[in-house]
């Protein structure tokens, strides 16, 4: 579901903080005031979409799409206790769907072998590196 209310964004914050060691940019813990500011600032932007992923009314994951011209950069995460059962696949399939028809990109740490395998199975291929450990991947939209 699309995150719209401050309560939605606070759900996203909790999961994002749990997943932060897997992120490629800002891995710091996000405080409630910082998340509220992000929510307020986002109301004036059309290039960022935030989603939360629920199963049986429990928020288990989040996703974000940042549009940049004809490109869409996606990111997301699943609560640690719910990984490895297909929820990440479902989340990223939905993010790709919402991001289309843009060219879809993402970043992943080179040591995150489970995420790399998932992204490859969804049609993403390595197109570059940022620094020593961040792999940039692009999805073939014809998959």
Secondary structure by P-SEA (a helix, b strand, c coil): cccccaaaaaaaaaaaaaaccccccccccccaaaaaaaaaaacccccbbbbbbbcccccccbbbbbbcccbbbbbccccccccccaaaaaaaaaaaaaaccccccccccccaaaaaaaaaaacccccccccccbbbbbbcccc
